[in-house]
Amino acid sequence: MIRQQLLDAVRTALADLGVDPVPEGVGLERPARREHGDWSTNAALACAKVAKRNPRELGQALLDHLAAAPPPHVERLELAGPGFVNFHLAPTWLHDVLTDVITQGEPSYGRSDIGAGRSVNIEFVSANPTGPIHAGGGRWGAYGDSLARVMERCGYKVHREFYVNDRGVQSRLFGASLAAARDGEPAPDNGYLGQYITDWAAEMPADADPTAWGIQRSLRDARDVLAAMHVEYDTWSSEAALTETGAPEAVLAELRARGQIYEADGATWLRSSNFGDDKDRPLVKSDGEYTYALPDIAYHLDKYRRGDHLIDILGADHHGYAPRMRAALQAMGRDADTYEVIIGQNVKLLRDGQELKLSKRAGTMVEIRDLIDEVGPDVARFAYLLQSIDSGQTIDIDVLRAQAAENPVYYVQYANARIHSIAREAATRGIERRPLAQVDLAPLVAERELELLRQLELLPETVELACAERAPHKITTWVRELAGAFHGFYRDCPILRSDVPPDLQQARLWLAEGVRIGLAVGLDLLGVSAPEQM
């Protein structure tokens, strides 16, 4: 890649200038303003102390050395500010980018090996099986699955997991609520309300155990609606099933053998404060019942069988969960850095300017299914991925229903459809795209064309950044910017018009194909389809 070529040239030049050792801080960045070049290095500032020279003087010496034997594609060098050296490149470097995109294609472009085959277990959504998943939970589904896709493209082996909290008071209340609705009786205190309780109770066989049947009905609904959003899981883990294996008791015995628990006030406590938690946590209550923490510890230890690194994606009300679970896993001998928690913020839905409530217990909720029915799975999923997961989100259903530029996914998918329409029209006119090796890309020098190529060049870096920062929304931003650049190109740079020179026409046909590949990769990482017609 051009970045590495330039960085290697800078490091070699510094060594020739007597800078030894070359500091690790030497790097290349894209200038904020295009007129400052394509790349800029801070080498002179980073090396001034080691070289015992003024940064600007060292920058001039570095520039002169590079100018004597310019790296590939370098057209001009300039010294800026206190010692930055800016590289202005010929368009040929971007033509090489297009060749890479076409040659590698959808399977390989933007792929990375930074994961080096390491296994990761990502748990996400994990809603209580007490009814349909509300629309706010869709954000966790979209985010978790897209993070998994991004990490897979970066060389990780990813296992997707849903934890079924099918043991405890809420499950029993849910079953009692279904039974009451079936029998025409009032709901129990703190029970579940809403139309779904009535509808599901009507489905329930008379001889069914309401709790067991209700849990399975909830899970079937969850599987179906998440699959409609292109979210699939490798494992659905049952808390009740894990508890029946005796796993919590085994954890308790192991912690006792390690000296990490003690008895006080009739309860059993974990010495979690020894591992960074703000206080010790109870594992067994004075009445002998487990707290929620003990089965959770057993479950997380079980997850290590399906991934060396665990990632939990949790809701905004779980901020205290991470230090407690990390402490427990350390007490069991696991490294702290093998456990990661990502906290997501809540979603606010608007219709006609009014907020829609999302309470499952009160029965006043909007289901994921409702949102999908209104706007479609692609629109819903794309909308969930517009922002960082750690920021609150407001989704306006009226905007999402609009098939116009203000609907972000329509804008992106329309760019893809336009590319396919170009290919269809070219075929109708008998215009064939020659093999890439026979096409001269030199005519691609218009700013609209170069901007598309710059965007394509950013994809591999964007994918790695999205992986490292656990930020799939960076892919969303990238595809929107690529689509925007293509719409501008489509408007200003005709391809099939009769007055376009044949060489330019062929180069632009390949440029459009490169954009199609980029959009296909980006939309797949987001779990969104790339329609050929709209």
N, C-alpha and C positions, 0 to 999 in steps of 0.2 A: 504494500500500500504506500501511497505517496507520503503520508505522514511519517512512516518509519524511515523511508528513504531520506527525507529531509533531516530527520532527527539524527540519523547515522552520519550524514554529511556534517552537521553541526558539531557532533561529538568528535569526529575525526579532525575537523578544523581546530577545535579547541586544544586537542592533544598536540597538534602541530605548532600551536601558538604557546606551548609550554604549560598549559593548564593541566596539572596533575596532582591529585586525581580530579576527574570531572565530577562535580557534585550531582547527586541524584535529582536535585531540584530542577535541572535543566529540562525544559519541555517545549512543546509547540501548542499553540492555541489558535483558534480562528478569531481574527479581530472582530470587534463588535460592529465596525463599519467597513463596508465592502471596499471603499477607496483606500483603506489601509492595507490591502492585500488579501491573499487567500490564507496565509498562515503567518504567524509571528512567533519568534522565540525570545524568551527571557534570559538566554544563556549568559549574556554579558553581565546582567545584574546578579544572577545566581553564582557566577564565577569570580566576580570582582575581588572578593576577599581572599580567595585561594590564589588568584593571579597577582594580587597586590597591585591592582591597576584601577584607574578610574573607570566606572562602568561604561560611560559613553566612548571613552578612548578604546576600551577593549571591544565594544560593539563595532566601532569603525574598523578595527583590525580584523575582526571576525568577518565583517561584510567584505572587506578587500580580499581576504583569503578565499571566501566562497565565490566571489565574482571572478576570480582567476580561473576557476574550473567549476562552473555552475552545476549543481545537481540537476537531474532530469526535470524537464518542463519549466525550469526557472527562467523567466523572461526579464525580470528586474528585481533588484534588491534595494531597500532603503533603510536608513537609520532613523528611528523615531524616539521621541521622548528622552528618558534618561539612559537609553541604551538598547531598546528593543530593535531587533532586525526583522523587517517585514519582507515576506516573499510574495512577489506577484508572479503568478504562473500563467503559462500559455494555455489556451483551451484544450490542448492535447491531453492534459492530465485528466480532464473530465471525459474525454473520448475513451480513455483507457477504463474509466469507471463504467461506462456503458458496455464496453466489451466484457468486463467482469460480470456485470449483471446478467447479460445475455448468456454468457458461457456457463455460469453457475446455475442460473435459472431458479425457479421456485424452491427446488429441494435444498439448495446450498447457499444462495445469496443471503447474507445476514446471519449465517450460522456461525457459532463460536464453540470453542472447546474449553472455555474457562471453567466449566463444571467438571471437566476431566472424569466423567462417568460416576461422580459421587451420587449417592442415593439420598433423596429428600422425600420426606412424608409431609404432605400439606393437608391439614384438616381445615375445612371451611363449611360454612352454613350451620351444620349441626344443630338445627332447631329442635326443640322438644316435640315429640310426636303426638301433639295434642290438637292437631288441626292443620289446615292449609298453611303454607309459608306465605307470610305477608310480603307485600311489594318491597318493603325495606330490605328484607332478606335477600332479594334478588341482587342487591349490590354485592353481597358477600359471594354469591354464586358466580357472578360475572368476574369479579376481581380474582377469586381463588383459582378459577379455571384458566383465566388469562395469564396469571402469574405462573401457573404450571406450564402452560404452552411456551412462555418466554424462557423459563428455566430449561425446558427440554431443548429448545433451539440453541441454548448456550451449553449443551453437553451434559446436563444433569439427568439422572434417572429419577423420574418423579412418580410418586404414588399418591393418588387423590383419595381422601378419606372423609367419611361422614360419620360422626359419633352420635348414636341414637341413645338419648337419655331416657330409657324406657323403664327406669326403676325409681320409685319414690312417690311422694305425695301428689305431684302434678299429674302423673299418669293415672293414679287412682281417682283423682277428682274428675279427670277427663272421662274415664270409664263410667263414673257415677252420673255425670252429666248426660252422656248418651243414653244410659239406662232410664234416667228420669224422663228424657224426651220421648223415648220409645213407649214408656208406660203412661205418658200424659201427666206426669207429676212435675212439681216445681223443681228447678235446678237446685242442687245442694249449695250450701253456703260456700262462697268463693269458687263456685263452679264455673263452667264455660257456657257462654251464651252465643247467640248468633244463628243465622240461617243455616250455616253449615252443620251445626249440631242437629237441627231438625232434619235436614236432608240426609245426613249420614245415619241417623237413628232409624229413618224409614228404610234404609238399605239393609240394616243389620238383621241377621236371622234371629228368630225368637230364642233359639237355644244357644246363641253365641255368648261367650264371656265378653262383656262390654269393653273391659280394659284391653284385653288381648286383641279383640277384633278392631277396636278403635286405633290401636297403635299400628296395626298392619294397614288399616285404611289410610292413615296419615302418611305412612311410608310410601304406599303406592302412589298417593297423590304427589308427594315430594319428588319421587323418581320421575313421574310423568312430566311435571311442570318444569323441573330443572332440565330434563332432557330436551324439552321444547326450546329452552334457551341454549342448547348445545353444551350442556354441562353433564358430564358422566363421571361416575366414581369407580375406583377399583375395589374399594372396600366400604361396606356399611357395618360399622362395629356396634354391637349391642352391649350397653352397660350391664343389663340383666344377665346376658349370657356370660360375659366376662366374670361377673360376680359369682355365678354358679360354679365356675371352675376352681374357686378358692384362691384366685389371684390376690384379692385384698389381704387375706390372711397370710399369704406367702410374703407379701410386701411388709406386713407388720412384723413377721418373724425375722425377716432380713434386717429391718431397721433396728429391731431389738438386739440382734447379734452385733450390729455395728455400733451400738451404744448411742443411737440417735433419737430414742424416745424415752419418756419418763411418765410416771403416774402422778397426778395431782388433782385434788378436788373430785376424786372418783372417776376422772377421765384420763385418757391416754393422749399424750402430747408429743408432737414432733419438735425437735430442737432446730427449727428453721431459722431462728435468729443467728445461729452459728454460720449460716451461709448467706447472709445479707438481707434476710427478711426483717421487717421492723418488729416482729414479735413471734413467739412460738405459736404453733397452730394445733388445734385439737384434731385427732384422727378418729377417736372413739369417744362417744359421749358417755356421761355417767350412767345412762340406762342401757349401755351396751350397744346402742345403734352406731353405725358408722356415720361420720360426717361425710359430706360430698367429696372431701379431699382425698380420702383413702382410695375409693374406687378410681378416682381421677389419676392418682399416682400409678396405680396398677395399669390403667389404660395407657398412659404415656410410656411406661416401660414396655408394654406390649407393642406399641407403635415402633419402637426401635428395631423390631424384627422386620419392618417394612421400610426402613429408612435410617441412615446414620445421622441425619440432621432433621429435627422436627420443627415444623412451622405451624403455629396455631393462628388462625385469623378469627379474631373475636370482636364483639360489639363494644360500644363506647362505655358500657357499664362494667367492663372487666379490667380496668386499669390496675387493680391490685393483684390480679391473678398471676401475672408473669413472675414477680419476685417469689411468690409462694411456691409455685410449681418448680421454678428453677432451683430453689433451695431444696425442695424435696428430692429432685433428681440428683442433685449434688450429694445429698445425704445417702443416696443409693449408689454412689460411685460414678455417676455420669458427669462428663465435663460440662460446665456452664454454657460454653459456646456452642453446644450441640442443640440447644433449645432456644427457639426464637418465637416471639409473640408480636403480631401485627394487630394494632387496634384500629378498627374502622369507625367512622362517625356515621350518624344516622341520616336517613333520607327523609326529606319533606316533599310530599306530592301536592301539586296544585292543579285544580281544574276550575276554569272560570275565575281565576284569581283567588280561589278559596283553598285553604289547606284541607286535605283529606286525612282522617284519623286512621291509625294503624294498630288498634288494640285487638289482639286475638281473644283475650279473656272477655272483653265487653261485647265482642261480636261486631264491632264497628271497624272493620278493616278492609283494605284493598289488597286482594291477593296478587301474587305474581301473575297468576293466570288471567286476572282481570286486566292487568297492564298489557300483557302479551296480546290478549284479544283486541284491545283498543289500538295498539300501535305496531304490533308484530314483534317477534323475538329479536330480529336484528336491531331494530330501533331501540328497544328496551335495553338490550345488552350494551350497545354503543353508548347510550346515555349514561348508564351506570359507570362507564369507564372514561368519562370526560374529565374527571377530576381525581386528584390524589385521594386515596382511601382515608387519609387522616384529616380530611377537611369535610365539614358538613356539606350536604348536597341538597339542592332544590331542583326537582324535576317538574317542568310544566307540561302536562299531558297535551294541552292544546297546541303547543309548539311542536311536540313530537309527532302529532297527527298531520301536521302540515307538510306536504310534499313540495318543499321549496328550500331555498338556500339557508333559511334559518333552522331547518332540520339538519343537524350535522351529519347524520349517517346518509341521508339522501344525497347530500352534496358530494360525499365521498363515493358512494356507489354509482352515482350518475357519471362521475369521471371514468369509472371502469366501464360502464355501459357505452360511453362515447368511444372509448378505444375499440371496443368490439364492433361498434357501428362503422368505424373507419375501415376495419378489416373486411366487413361485409360489403361495404360500398366499393372498396378496392377490387374485391373479387368480381362484383357485378360489372365493373369497368374493364376487367381483364388485366388489372395491374398486379403483377407478382412482386413480392418482396424477395430480392435476390439474397443468396447466402451472405451472412455477415462478413465473411472473409473477402467477399467481392465488392463490398461497399466501402466507399471513402467517407469517413465521418468528419473530415475536415470542414465541410460546409456548415457544421453546427456551431455557429459563432454568435447567433442572436442572443440577447440577454435572456429572453424567455426560454430558450433552449438550454442555456448554461445554468439557469436557475433550477430547471428540472434535474439536470445532472448533479448539481450540488446537493439537492435533496436526496437523490438516490445514493450518493456517496455517504450520506449521514446514517443510512439504515443500520449497517453493522455496529457502529458505535452506539446508536440509539438502543438497539436490542441489548447490548452488553450493559448499558447504563440502566435500562429498565429492569434488568435482572439483578444487578448489584444493589440498586436502591429499592427493589421490590415495588416498582412503579410502572405497571402496565399503561397508565394514562400517558406516559411519554410516547408510547406507540400510537395512541389515539391522536395526540398532537401532531406526530410525524405524518400520519396518513392524511390528516386534514390539510396540512401544509403542502404535501405532495399533490393532493387533489386540487387545491387552490392554484398551485403553480401550473398544473395541467390545464385547468379551465382557461387560464390566461394564455397559455401556449396555443390552445385550440382556437381561441379568438383571434390571435395576432399572427399565427404562423400556419398558414394553410398547407395541407398535405396533398390533397387530390386535385386541387384546382389546376386547370390546364396550363396556366402560365408559370407553374413551379418547375424549375429545372429538374431533369430526371435524377441527377446525383443528389440534389437536396431532398427530393421526394423520397428516395430510398433511405437516406440518413434519418429523415423524420419518421418514416415508417418504423425503423428500428428503435428510435427514441420512444415512440409510442408503445412499442412492445416492452421496452425496459420499464416504463412506467407501469404497464399492466403487471409485470412480474413484481414490482415493488408493492403495488396495491394488494396483489394476491397474498404476498407474504404478510404484510401488515394486517390485513383484515382477518387472515387465518389466526394470527396471534391474538386477535381480539375476539375470536369466535364468531365472527360476522361473515355472512356470505358475500360473494363478489358476483352479482348478477350480470349477465351479458346483455340483458334488455330491461328497460324500465318503462 
